[in-house]
Amino acid sequence: MKTFLDKDFLLHSDTAAYLYHEHAAKMPVIDYHNHLVPKMMADNHRFENIAQALLYGDHYKWRAMRTNGIDEKYCTGNAGDREKFLKWAETVPYTLRNPLYHWTHMELQRYFNITELLNPSTADKIYNITTEMLQHNNYRVHGLLQKMNVEVVCTTDDPADSLEHHIKIKTSGAPFSVFPAWRPDKSMAVENVQAYNAYIDQLSAASDIEIGTFTALLEALRKRHAFFHANGCRVSDHGLDCFYAEKYTPGEVESAFLKIREGKELSADEIIKFKSAMLYEYAVMDFEKGWVQQYHLGPIRNNNSRMFAAIGADTGFDSIGDFKQAISMSRFLDRLDKEEKLAKTILYNINPSDNEVLATMLGNFQDGKTPGKIQWGSGWWFLDQKDGMERQLNTLSTLGLLSRFIGMLTDSRSFLSFPRHEYFRRILCNVIGTDVENGEIPNDMGLLGRMVEDICYYNAKNYFNF
């Protein structure tokens, strides 16, 4: 019987263990998509206690606590930090077979060398030990990232952002690189006219351009896009239910934008055409600057309207959607490819039923020049777990080239989430090791070691040119 979370955790053969310990574990981390707070990195933030580091902003844990019957005041409410941590400790034993059980104990072990299981009887002790450790300078944000061998971090940033914290990070002596990532979703979110117009006013102020027409909107976005590029941005990110790729005329889009600025609601057809135009224009900007574009597809967000009104978005009330993806995705990518304006592209799905759709879509638009130009991103959100990662790796292996895969990211708001890279790397090595043990691929450690190192690090480094 194996011991929980020992050195060979998730590694079920000697080959898997060798590939992980001798190759994967040694690779630095390039975290090319996350939601970390740039100010915390600029200020080398010090967490006051483990609850702030482990629970704040973590909607995965909040969902589990609610499911376990924990009151909202211990999730996003006004309960004290120790109380919140104790309630999380109360929940942890009930997360067995959920990835949160693995992640929580990996976080405690990798950062704090705590091997005890978290539960109500150990919670106070663990809270005290970790909180004391967090007061040391090497447990500030820079130290936490160093402990996980992080080389590059890409945050998620709105076009109206000043990037002041990214600029500060460059002179802060941080032992890693932090780059902004362009997330322009708000500039096409026309369903709520009042909120949209308020945002356009913000964008107008940031760009110093009066935005009264669609042409002016694009001018403002291009100006901000150039500003992001000048400050190191080389990647965009878009959160979509599905691609929008309907035909439209410039006149229709201009008319729709004028209607919005007059405070009038758009029809469903006008919304789709406007979003189709915006997605195309974003993609052209990215191509012109040589950026990588990322598309996260398929969630239904803010399902609980009562809780959305009370505590807002990104608090754990999103789920998997069942949107149709293939036709609009094909139209979108085909238009850009036909016009020779298709940038490097990463596609992520949240619905596992779309695995084969995305895995086969990649091959339609590879250009024969850039290895792995169109990527299928790692298991995302609800698929960011052992089964989801294994299915993604196996499907990509069958329908594409696993050897060209750019690997893992955290997609997290937590500075303690980086053991997820280790989690992925162990799963990757176990998948490959199992094939070796079964005689399905050669027992060539030179070939397989290079493959593992490429997927864990070198492919991403070369793909993004960081």
N, C-alpha and C positions, 0 to 999 in steps of 0.2 A: 504494500500500500504506500503510495506517495504522500509526502507531507504537503499540506496546503502552502502555497506561495514559497516553495523552496527554490533553489537556484535553477531547477529544471521545470519550473511551473509552465504548463501548457506544451512542454516539449516531450513527446512520447516515444522518442527513439534516440539512440546515440548520434545518428546523423543530424537530427534536428538540433540536438544540444550543441554539437560541434558547430553547425552553421550559425547558430545564435551567438554563442560565447566567443567564437573566433572571428566572426565577421560582423553580424548585425549589431551586436552590443557596442562595438567600437566606433560606430559611425556617428558623427555629429547630427544634430537635428535641424532640419529646415522646416519651420512651421509656416507654410505659405498661406494659411487662412485661419484666422482666429478673431475673437472679439475682445482681446485684452485691452485694458484702458491705457492709452499712451501716456497720460499724465502720471500714472503710477510708475511707469518705466523711466520717465523723465526725472521724477523726484526720487527715484530709488525708494519707493514706498516701504514703510515698515507696518506690518499688520499688528494690531494690538493683541490679537488672540487667534486661536485656531478656527473659531467659528467664522471670523471675517475672511480668513484665507480659504476655508473649505466649503462654506455654505453660501456666502454672499453671491448673488447673481447666478447660482447654479439651479436652473429650473428642472434639471433631471432629478436632483435630490428633493426639490419641493414637491414634484409630482408623487414621488414615492411616499413622502411624509403624509401628504393629503390622503393617499390611498390607504395608509396605515391608520387613518383616523386622527391625525395630528391637526390641531387648530391652526388656522392661517396666521395667527399672531406669532407662531414659532417658525413660520416660513418667511413671509415677507413683512410681517407685522412688527409690533413694538416690544416684543419680549426681549429680555436681555440676551447677550451673546452666549453666556454659559447655558442659559435655559434652552436656547435654540440648539446648541450642540448636544445637550442631554437628550433632547427629543429626537435628534438625528440618530444618536447612539441607540435609543429605544427602537428606532425603525430598522437599523442596519441588520439585525438577525432575521428580519422578515424579507430582506432583499436577496436571500440565498437563491442562486441561479439567475439572478439579474446581474448585468455587468457592473452595477453600482457596488455590489459586494466585493468584486475584484478590484475595481478602481479605488474604492475607499481604503482598502487595506494596502494596496500598492502605494497610494499617496502617503499613508502613515509610515510605511516601511522605507520607501525610497528617500523621502525627505527627512524623516525624524528617527529612523532606525527602530521603530516600534513594531514589534512582531506579535504583540498581544492582539487578540480579536477585540474589536470595538463592540461593546454592548453596555447595558445599564450599569453593570458591576465594575467595568473598567473605565467608564466615561470620565469621571471626575479626575482620576489619575492621569489619563491621556490628555485631558484638557489642560491640566496644570503643567505637565512636562512640555507639551508642544508650545504652549503659550510662553513659557519661559525661554524656550529655544528661539522663538520668533523675535525676541528682543535683541538677539545678537546681530551684529552688522552683517555677518555672512548669511543671515536668513531674511535680509531685506530682498526686494524683488530681484535685483541683479544677482544676488547669491542663489536664489531659488532657481533661476534660469540656468546659471552656471552649473548647478548640481546635476542638471539633466543634459548637459553638453549641448545647449541650444546655441546655434550659430546665427540663424536668421529668424526674425519674427515679422510677419505681415499682418497688420491690424486691418480693421474695416472702417472706412472713413467716408463721410458725406462730402460731396463737392463743395459745400459751403464752409467746410471746416477750415480753420486758419492754419492747421498743421503746426501750430506753435510748439506743441510738445515733441513732435518728431524733430523739429529743428533744434530744440534743446537737447534731445537725446544724442544728437551727433556730437555735441561738445561736452557730454556728461561723463565721458570715459567709460561708457557701458562696454562690457566685453563681448558684445554681440551686436548685430546690425538689426535695426528696426525700420521697416519701410511701410508707408501708407498703402492701402488698397482702395481703389475708387469704387464706391457703392452708390450709384446714382438713382436708386429705386424711387426716392421721393419725388424726383423730377418727372416721373411718369405716373404717379399715383393719383389719377384724376377722379377717382370715384367720389372722394370727399372734396367738394369744390372749395369749401371754406379753408380746410387744412391745406389744400394744394396751393391756393393763392397766398396763404401766409408763408408757405415754404418758398414760393417763387420770389416773394419780397426779400426773404433772407438771402437767396441766391443772387438777387439783384444787388444787394448791399455788398456781398462778398466779392462779386465780380466788377462792381462799379459800372454796371451796365443797366440801363432802364429796360426792363423786359416787358414790352407791350405787345410783341408779336412773336410768332414761332421762330422767325429768323433771328430775332434778338435772343430768344431762349438758347438756340444753338450756339450763338456767338458767346454768350455767357458761359455755357458749359465747356466750350472749346478753350476759353481763357482759363477756366479753373482746371481743366484737363492738363493744359500746358504747365500750370503752376504745380500740380501734383507731380508731373514728370520731372520738373526741375528739382523737386524735393525727394527724388528717389523712387517714386511710384512706377512700377512696371507690371502691375496686375490690376484688373477690375474684377468685380464680383456682383452678381445680380441674383436676387431672390425672387423666383417666379412660380406661379402655379403651373404655367406651361408657356411655351414660346408663342409669341404673337407675330404672325407673318402673313397678314391679309394684304391684299393689294389696296393701294390708296393713291390719291393724287396730292401734289403739294397744296393745291387749293383747299382740299378737304381738311387737311391737317391744320393749315393756317386758320381756316374758319372755325375749327373745333377749339383751337387755342384762344382765339378772340372771344368765343362764347364762354369759355372757362373764366377768362379774365373779367368778363362782365358779370360773373357770379351765377351763371346758368348751368344747370345740370346737362351732361352729355347723354346721348342715347347709348345703348349697348353697342351699336354698330360704330358710333363715333369713338367710343372708348377703345375698342379693339384696333381701329385704324390708327388712332393716335399712338397707342402703345407699340404697334407694329413699326411706325415711323421712328419712334424713340429708340427702340432696340436696334434698328438698323443704323441709326446715326451714332449711337454709342459704339457699335462694333467697328464702324469706319474710323472713328477717332482712335480706337485701340490699335487697329491695323496700321494706321499712319505713324503711330509712335512705337510700333514694335512690341506692344504689350501682349500679355497673356490674358484671355478673358475667361471667366468662370461663370457657370450658370447652375444654380441650385434649384431643382425643379420638384414641384409636386405637393408641398404641404398645404393643409387648410389651417389657417392661422386664426387665433383669437376666437375659438369655438364657443367659449363660455362668455356670453355678452355681459352677464352680471359681473364676473370677475374682471373682464377687460375694462369695464367702466370704473371699477374700484381700484385696480392696481396697474392697469396698462398692459402693453404688449411684452412679449418675451419673458413671461412669468410661468410658463408650463401648461398652457391651454391650447397647444397646437397638436395636430395629428397628421397621419398619412392621408393624402387625398387620392382620388381615383381619376385624375384628369387624363385625357387622351394626349399622348406626347408625340407620336411618330411623325404624323403628317406635317404639323406646323414646324417641328424641329427640322425636318428635311427641307421644307421650303426656305426657312431662315438661313440654314447653312448653305444651301444650294445657291441662293441669290448672291451671297457674299463670295462663294467660290467662283461662280460664273463671272463676277466682276473683278476677280483677283484681289479681293479685299478681306479674305478670311484669315484672321489672326490665329495664333496658337489658342486652342480652346480646350477647356476642361468641363465636362458634363457630369453632374451629380444627380442621382434620383433618390427620392425618399420612399418610393413605393417599390418593393422587391419584385412586383410583377413586371416592372419596366427594365429589369436587369438585361435581358437579352435584347430589348429594343435599343438601349444605349450602346451595349457592347457591339452590336452589328452596325449601328449608325456610324461609329467611328471610322470603319473601313471605307465608307463611301467618300470621305473627304480628306484622306491622307494624301499628301502631295508628292510623295516619292523623293522628297528632298530633306525634310526635317523629320528625324526619327521620332515617332510618337507624337506628331503634331496635334492630333485630336485625341484627347485623353478621356477615359472614363474614370472619374474621381473615386477615391476610396469610399467604403461604406459610410454613409452620411446619416447623422442624427439617430433615428430609430434603428438604422442598420449598422450603427457604429458599435458593434458587439461581435462576439466570437462567431456566431452563426452567420451574421451579415457579412463579416469580413471574409469568411471562408467561401461563401457563395459568390461574392464579388471576385475573389481571386480565381476560383475555379471557372467561373463563366468567362472572365477575361482571358484565362489560359486557353480555353476551348475556342473562343471566337476572335481573339486578338493576339497580341504579343505581351505576355506578362513581363518579359525581360525589359520592355521599354516603359513600364509603369513608373510613375513618379511618386508613388507611395503615400504616406500617411500625413495627416494634419490633425490639430486638436479641435478646431471649430468651437473653442471654449472661451468663457469669460474668466476662467480661474487660472491663477499662476501655479496651482498644484496639479494641473491636468496633464502635464507632459509625460507621465508614465503611460499615457495612451499610446505614445509612439513605441514604447517597449512592448506593450500589449500586442500591437499590430505586428511588430517584428517577430515576436515569439510565435504568433499564429502563422505568419508567412513561412518561417523556418520549419514549423511542424508540418505544414502542407507539403513543402518540398521534400522534407525528410521522409515523410510517409511514402511518397512516390519512389524514393530511392530504396527504402526498405522493401517495397513491393516489387522491385525490379522494373518499374515503369519508366524510369529515367536513369541515365548512367550514374554510377558512383564516382563521379569526377569532382573532387572537392575544389579544384582550381576553377573549373567552369561554374559550379554552383555557388562558390564563395563570391566570385565576381558578380554573378547575377544578384545575389542577396545584397551586396554592398551597393550595387547600382540602384536597386529598388528602394533601399533605405535612405540613400543619400545622393549618389552621383547623378542619377537621372534628373532629379529635381534641380540640382545645382547647375547642370548644363541647360536644362529646359528654360529656367528663369534667368539664367546669366547673372545671378547674384554675385 
